Amino acid sequence: MMMKKLCSSDNIYSFLLYISGIFLILIVIFIFIDLIISSIPSIKAFNLSFLVKSIWDPVRNEFGALPFIIGTLLTSFLAVIIATPLSIGSAILLDEYVSSRISNMLSSLIELLAAIPSVVYGLWGIFVLVPAMRSLEKFLYTHFRFIPFFNSEPYGVGVLTAIVILCIMIIPYSLSIIREVLKLVPKDQKEAGYALGATKWEVISKIKIPYIRSGIFAGIGLSLGRALGETMAVTMVIGNRNAIPKTLFDPANTLASVIANEFTEATSSLHISSLIELGLILFIITFITNFIMRLILRKVSIKR
């Protein structure tokens, strides 16, 4: 009887889940340790100055990560800030203002955007988005040059172009989560709002949005994680300049893009170690942002 209990399907399933969870945690720990070990030459050579130096010169073996940290945070957070209201608005449109058949069809089309490879986004960015951005920058440079923000050469590639393409890429992730949690809003709460004389907008803004705020933060966290790690599309449109951008129109680099550009061509051990340390910094930034988003999500869920 005891053997039957131990060998039951539930116990086996629980044991497999337990082992899988430990295995995944160990993989993350081993990746982190491997990045630290491979970064030791760079850490010994530059210490904490690596984080605040803005010089990146492989010829003279001088390396600083500050331009790439700023480029990564700037592109990722601004893309999420732009994408979040668009995702919320699109989810509300699909849930409230169109029929279920059209909503399902449009949702499938939007979710297909998540399946497009990033290199395809990059090619679309080069041939379509970059010329459009160059025309916009040329117009601003011609007519509003007296404003310092617009007083830069119209390259087309740059931080703003990377933000736009990242925004398009992460919208399906947050939109799908927000749309699913909108379906979980109890019908009796909505009907109670209408019964009290509330308009559709009041029901949406005062009942549905507060109810799904945990789902909104979950979508933001997923989108932010996607944006921080994006490589190919950003590499193809950001301009790849190893300098701190002064405006959103300037070419720049991110942690992921500089690794993609230089890792195969790196010859010196210090250059390779510095690139790996950039990967370590990106790993830590991603971990910290996900941890903070989980704390916010937990607090929001408790308040609800």
C-alpha positions in Angstrom: 0.0 0.0 0.0 2.9 2.3 0.9 4.6 1.6 -2.4 1.5 2.4 -4.3 1.3 5.8 -2.6 4.9 6.6 -3.4 4.6 5.5 -7.0 1.3 7.3 -7.6 1.1 9.5 -10.7 0.6 12.7 -8.5 3.8 12.0 -6.6 5.8 11.3 -9.7 4.4 14.5 -11.4 5.3 16.6 -8.3 8.8 15.1 -8.2 9.4 15.9 -11.9 8.2 19.5 -11.4 10.4 19.9 -8.3 13.5 18.6 -10.3 12.7 20.8 -13.3 12.4 23.9 -11.1 15.8 23.1 -9.4 17.3 22.5 -12.8 16.2 25.8 -14.2 17.5 27.7 -11.1 20.9 25.9 -11.4 21.1 26.9 -15.1 20.6 30.6 -14.2 23.2 30.3 -11.4 25.7 28.6 -13.7 25.3 31.2 -16.4 25.8 34.0 -13.8 28.9 32.3 -12.4 30.3 31.6 -15.9 29.8 35.3 -16.9 31.6 36.4 -13.7 34.6 34.0 -14.3 34.9 35.1 -18.0 34.8 38.8 -16.9 37.5 38.6 -14.3 40.3 40.1 -16.5 38.1 43.1 -17.3 37.0 43.5 -13.7 40.6 43.4 -12.5 41.7 45.9 -15.2 39.0 48.5 -14.8 37.2 47.8 -11.5 34.1 49.9 -11.0 35.4 52.6 -13.4 34.2 50.2 -16.2 30.6 51.3 -15.3 31.3 55.1 -15.5 33.8 55.4 -18.3 32.5 56.5 -21.7 35.6 55.5 -23.8 35.4 52.3 -25.9 38.6 51.9 -27.9 39.7 48.3 -28.7 42.9 49.5 -30.3 44.2 51.0 -27.1 42.4 48.5 -24.8 40.4 51.2 -23.1 36.8 50.1 -22.3 33.9 51.7 -20.6 30.3 50.6 -20.5 28.4 53.8 -19.7 27.3 54.7 -23.3 25.9 51.2 -23.7 24.1 51.2 -20.4 22.5 54.5 -21.2 21.5 53.3 -24.7 20.0 50.1 -23.3 18.0 51.8 -20.6 16.9 54.7 -22.8 15.6 52.6 -25.7 14.0 49.9 -23.5 12.2 52.1 -21.0 11.0 54.7 -23.6 9.7 51.9 -25.8 7.8 50.4 -22.9 6.4 53.8 -21.9 5.1 54.3 -25.5 3.9 50.8 -25.9 1.9 50.5 -22.7 -0.9 53.0 -23.4 -1.1 51.7 -27.0 -1.5 48.1 -25.6 -4.1 49.1 -23.1 -6.1 51.1 -25.7 -5.9 48.3 -28.2 -6.9 45.7 -25.6 -9.9 47.8 -24.6 -10.9 48.3 -28.2 -10.8 44.6 -28.9 -12.7 43.8 -25.7 -15.4 46.5 -25.7 -15.9 48.1 -29.1 -15.7 45.3 -31.7 -17.5 42.0 -32.1 -15.9 38.8 -30.7 -15.3 37.5 -34.2 -13.4 40.6 -35.4 -11.7 40.8 -32.0 -10.4 37.2 -32.3 -9.2 37.8 -35.9 -7.4 41.0 -35.0 -5.9 39.5 -31.9 -4.5 36.6 -34.0 -3.0 39.1 -36.5 -1.4 41.2 -33.7 0.0 38.1 -32.0 1.6 37.1 -35.3 3.9 40.1 -34.8 5.5 38.3 -31.9 6.4 35.4 -34.2 8.3 37.6 -36.8 12.1 37.1 -36.4 13.9 40.2 -35.1 16.2 40.3 -38.2 13.0 40.7 -40.3 12.1 43.7 -38.2 15.6 45.0 -38.7 15.4 44.7 -42.5 12.0 46.4 -42.4 13.5 49.1 -40.3 16.4 49.7 -42.7 14.3 49.9 -45.8 11.1 51.5 -44.5 11.5 53.1 -41.1 15.0 54.6 -41.5 14.0 56.6 -44.7 10.9 57.8 -42.9 12.8 58.9 -39.8 15.4 60.5 -42.0 12.7 62.6 -43.7 11.3 63.6 -40.3 14.7 64.5 -39.0 15.5 66.5 -42.1 12.2 68.5 -41.7 12.9 69.2 -38.1 16.5 70.1 -38.8 15.5 72.5 -41.6 12.7 74.3 -39.8 13.5 74.0 -36.1 17.3 74.1 -36.1 17.2 76.9 -33.5 16.0 74.3 -30.9 19.0 72.4 -29.6 17.1 69.1 -29.4 16.6 69.2 -33.2 20.0 70.5 -34.1 21.5 67.2 -35.2 22.3 65.8 -38.6 19.4 63.8 -40.1 20.9 60.2 -40.1 17.7 58.3 -40.0 19.3 55.7 -37.8 19.5 56.4 -34.1 17.9 56.0 -30.7 14.4 57.1 -31.7 14.4 54.7 -34.6 15.4 51.9 -32.2 12.6 53.0 -29.8 10.0 52.9 -32.5 11.0 49.4 -33.7 11.2 48.1 -30.2 7.8 49.5 -29.4 6.3 47.7 -32.4 8.0 44.4 -31.3 6.8 44.4 -27.7 3.2 45.5 -28.1 2.0 42.0 -28.8 3.4 40.7 -25.5 1.7 43.3 -23.3 -1.5 43.4 -25.4 -2.1 39.7 -25.2 -1.8 39.7 -21.4 -4.0 42.8 -20.9 -6.6 41.4 -23.2 -6.7 38.1 -21.4 -7.1 39.7 -17.9 -9.8 42.0 -19.3 -11.9 38.9 -20.0 -11.6 38.0 -16.3 -13.4 41.1 -15.1 -16.6 39.8 -13.5 -19.7 40.7 -15.5 -21.7 41.5 -12.3 -19.3 44.4 -11.6 -19.8 45.8 -15.1 -23.5 45.4 -14.9 -23.6 47.0 -11.5 -21.8 50.0 -12.9 -24.2 50.4 -15.8 -27.2 49.9 -13.4 -25.9 52.9 -11.4 -25.9 55.0 -14.5 -22.2 54.9 -15.4 -21.2 55.4 -19.0 -19.1 52.9 -20.9 -16.0 55.0 -20.4 -16.7 55.3 -16.7 -17.1 51.5 -16.4 -13.8 51.0 -18.3 -11.8 53.7 -16.4 -13.3 53.1 -12.9 -14.1 49.4 -12.8 -12.1 47.5 -15.5 -8.8 49.3 -15.4 -8.4 49.2 -11.6 -9.4 45.5 -11.6 -6.7 44.5 -14.2 -3.8 46.7 -12.9 -1.9 43.6 -11.9 -2.2 42.3 -15.4 -1.1 45.6 -16.8 2.1 45.5 -14.7 2.7 41.9 -15.7 2.5 43.0 -19.4 4.9 45.8 -18.7 7.3 43.4 -17.0 7.2 41.0 -19.9 7.6 43.7 -22.5 10.5 45.3 -20.6 12.4 42.0 -20.4 11.9 41.5 -24.1 13.1 45.1 -24.9 16.2 44.9 -22.7 17.5 41.8 -24.5 16.6 42.6 -28.1 19.7 42.5 -30.3 19.4 42.2 -34.1 16.6 44.6 -34.9 18.1 47.3 -32.6 21.7 46.6 -33.9 20.5 47.2 -37.5 18.8 50.6 -36.9 20.4 52.3 -33.8 23.5 53.5 -35.7 26.2 51.7 -33.7 28.1 54.7 -32.4 30.1 54.1 -29.2 29.1 57.4 -27.5 26.5 58.7 -25.2 23.6 60.1 -27.3 22.9 63.8 -26.7 19.4 63.6 -28.3 17.0 60.9 -29.4 18.1 61.4 -33.0 21.7 60.6 -32.4 23.2 57.1 -33.3 24.1 55.1 -30.3 24.7 51.5 -29.1 23.1 49.1 -26.5 24.8 46.4 -24.5 23.4 43.7 -26.7 24.2 45.5 -30.0 27.8 46.1 -29.2 28.3 42.5 -28.2 26.7 41.4 -31.5 28.9 43.8 -33.5 32.3 43.1 -31.9 32.4 39.7 -30.3 33.4 37.8 -33.5 36.0 40.4 -34.4 37.5 40.7 -30.9 41.2 39.6 -30.9 42.6 40.6 -27.5 41.6 38.7 -24.4 40.8 42.0 -22.6 38.4 43.0 -25.4 36.6 39.6 -25.2 36.5 39.8 -21.4 35.1 43.4 -21.6 32.3 42.3 -24.0 31.5 39.4 -21.6 31.3 41.9 -18.8 28.8 43.9 -20.8 26.7 40.7 -21.0 27.1 40.3 -17.2 25.8 43.9 -16.8 22.9 43.2 -19.0 22.1 40.0 -17.0 22.2 42.0 -13.8 20.0 44.9 -15.2 17.4 42.4 -16.5 17.4 40.5 -13.1 17.0 43.8 -11.1 14.2 45.1 -13.4 12.3 41.8 -13.2 12.7 41.7 -9.4 11.4 45.2 -9.1 8.5 44.5 -11.4 7.6 41.4 -9.3 7.6 43.4 -6.1 5.3 46.0 -7.7 3.1 43.3 -9.1 2.8 41.7 -5.7 1.9 45.0 -4.0 -0.7 45.8 -6.6 -2.2 42.3 -6.3 -2.4 42.6 -2.5 -4.1 46.0 -2.8 -6.7 44.7 -5.2 
